[in-house]
Amino acid sequence: MRKRRFMQSVEMIVVLQDVDMKKPENRINVAVTLPKPPPSKLSKVAVIATGDLALKAREAGADLVLDRDSLEKLASDKRGARKLAKNYDFFLAQPDLMVVVGRVLGKYLGPRGKMPQPVPPNVPIAPLIDRLKRSVRLRSRDQPQIACIIGTEDQPIEHLLENAQAVLEEILKKFPPHNIRRIYFKLTMGEPVALTRKVAER
């Protein structure tokens, strides 16, 4: 196998069958915490907050902390808003800023399934950030397939298998085994390797 000059991700693609993806109830948009997340490819978490919550978010290692003023400025910066929506995987927000978030970022985050999760009062934000950094998003659109990264090529195969199992278990909560047509695994620049749906039935 040709050696790449960068660390390739290991992707998992689950192809569905006999599911009408045009129906909203058949779509999925959930975060799955990986048992063995790849240290070099943790998800990026942005927090929209002010005051004490913003301070705690920074201390907890949030990849970005956006205050109200910075958020308001994005209303006239479409390029910056698009970049924000693209570059961060998960968003958390102070409840009283959710209306502003919807007005300023809704049209960028909504279509990507990335609208912020409100942080309830008195709920520690550090565990939320930690969990999301170790999570991947499972999201389906109009095509009958769900794809996500389950690790990197330098991880032990046992770690990748644990992560794949966690992803599959979450998908099976939504779709029974007979809806799983095939499962593929591939490196970023590699060819897909297919497994039959019998794997999901074990």
C-alpha positions in Angstrom: 0.0 0.0 0.0 1.3 3.4 -1.0 2.5 5.5 1.9 0.9 8.9 2.1 2.5 12.0 3.4 -0.3 12.7 5.8 -2.2 10.7 8.4 -5.2 9.2 6.7 -8.5 8.8 8.5 -10.4 5.5 8.6 -13.9 6.0 7.4 -16.9 3.9 8.0 -19.9 4.0 5.5 -23.1 2.2 6.3 -25.4 1.7 3.3 -29.1 1.3 4.0 -31.9 -0.4 2.1 -35.7 -0.3 2.1 -35.7 3.0 3.8 -37.4 6.1 2.4 -34.9 8.9 3.1 -37.4 11.5 2.0 -39.3 11.0 5.2 -37.8 13.1 8.0 -38.5 10.4 10.6 -36.1 8.1 8.7 -33.1 10.5 9.0 -30.5 10.5 11.7 -28.4 13.2 13.2 -26.8 12.1 16.5 -23.4 12.3 18.2 -21.7 9.0 19.1 -18.9 9.0 21.6 -16.0 6.8 20.4 -14.5 4.4 23.0 -11.1 5.0 21.5 -11.1 8.4 19.8 -8.1 9.2 17.5 -5.8 11.6 19.5 -4.7 13.4 16.3 -8.3 13.9 15.0 -10.5 14.9 17.9 -13.6 16.7 17.0 -13.6 20.5 17.2 -16.0 22.1 19.7 -17.1 25.8 19.5 -18.8 27.4 22.5 -20.9 30.6 22.2 -21.0 32.2 25.6 -20.2 35.1 27.8 -18.9 35.7 31.3 -18.3 32.8 33.6 -19.5 30.2 31.1 -17.1 31.5 28.5 -14.2 31.4 31.0 -15.1 27.8 32.0 -15.3 26.8 28.3 -11.8 28.1 27.7 -10.5 26.3 30.8 -12.1 23.1 29.6 -10.3 23.3 26.3 -12.9 24.5 23.9 -11.4 25.0 20.4 -13.2 28.3 20.1 -15.1 30.5 22.5 -17.3 33.1 20.7 -18.8 36.0 22.7 -22.0 37.9 21.8 -20.1 40.8 20.1 -18.1 38.4 17.9 -21.3 36.5 17.1 -23.1 39.7 16.1 -20.2 40.7 13.8 -20.8 37.5 11.8 -24.2 38.8 10.7 -22.3 40.9 8.1 -19.6 38.4 7.5 -21.0 35.6 5.4 -17.6 34.2 4.5 -16.6 34.1 8.2 -19.9 32.5 9.2 -19.6 29.8 6.5 -16.0 29.1 7.6 -17.1 28.8 11.2 -19.9 26.3 10.3 -17.4 24.2 8.2 -14.4 24.2 10.6 -16.1 23.1 13.8 -17.9 19.8 14.4 -20.0 20.6 17.4 -21.5 23.8 18.9 -22.6 24.6 22.5 -24.3 27.8 23.4 -25.5 29.8 26.4 -29.3 29.5 26.4 -30.0 33.2 26.3 -27.9 33.5 23.1 -29.8 30.9 21.2 -32.0 33.4 19.5 -29.1 35.4 18.3 -27.4 32.2 17.2 -30.4 31.3 15.2 -30.6 34.7 13.5 -26.9 35.0 12.7 -25.8 31.4 12.1 -29.0 29.4 11.6 -28.8 29.3 7.8 -25.2 28.1 8.0 -25.4 25.6 10.8 -28.9 24.3 10.2 -28.3 22.6 6.8 -25.2 21.0 8.3 -27.1 19.6 11.2 -24.9 21.6 13.6 -27.3 23.8 15.5 -25.9 24.4 19.0 -26.8 22.4 22.0 -27.9 24.7 24.8 -25.9 24.4 28.0 -28.4 24.3 30.9 -27.7 26.5 33.9 -25.6 24.9 36.6 -24.5 22.1 34.3 -20.7 21.7 34.2 -19.6 22.5 30.7 -16.2 20.7 30.9 -17.7 17.1 30.6 -19.9 18.2 27.7 -16.8 19.6 25.8 -14.8 16.5 26.6 -17.6 14.1 25.4 -18.1 16.0 22.1 -14.3 16.1 21.4 -14.4 12.3 21.6 -17.6 12.1 19.4 -18.4 11.8 15.8 -21.6 12.9 14.1 -23.8 10.4 12.4 -26.0 12.2 9.8 -28.1 11.0 6.9 -29.6 13.2 4.2 -31.5 12.2 1.1 -29.1 9.3 0.3 -29.5 6.0 2.1 -26.1 6.0 3.7 -24.3 7.2 6.8 -20.6 8.0 6.8 -18.2 9.0 9.6 -14.6 8.8 10.7 -13.9 6.1 13.2 -10.1 6.7 13.7 -6.8 7.1 12.0 -4.5 4.6 10.2 -2.0 4.6 13.1 -4.5 3.3 15.6 -4.5 -0.4 16.7 -7.1 -2.4 14.8 -8.7 -3.3 18.1 -9.4 0.4 18.7 -10.9 0.8 15.3 -13.1 -2.2 15.8 -14.4 -0.8 19.2 -15.2 2.5 17.5 -16.9 0.8 14.6 -19.0 -1.3 17.0 -20.1 1.9 18.9 -21.2 3.5 15.6 -23.0 0.4 14.4 -24.8 0.0 17.8 -26.1 3.6 17.5 -27.3 3.1 13.9 -29.1 -0.1 14.9 -31.1 1.9 17.5 -32.7 3.7 14.5 -32.6 1.0 11.8 -33.0 -2.8 12.4 -30.5 -5.2 10.8 -32.6 -5.9 7.7 -32.2 -2.2 6.8 -28.4 -2.5 6.7 -27.4 -3.4 3.1 -23.6 -3.2 3.4 -20.8 -1.7 5.5 -17.7 -0.2 4.0 -14.4 0.8 5.5 -11.8 2.9 3.7 -8.8 5.1 4.2 -9.0 8.8 3.1 -7.2 8.0 -0.2 -8.0 4.3 -0.3 -10.5 2.0 -2.0 -13.6 0.9 0.0 -13.6 -2.6 1.5 -17.1 -4.0 1.8 -18.6 -6.2 4.5 -22.1 -7.8 4.0 -25.0 -6.9 6.2 -24.6 -10.2 8.0 -21.9 -8.5 10.2 -24.6 -6.2 11.6 -26.8 -9.2 12.4 -24.3 -10.9 14.7 
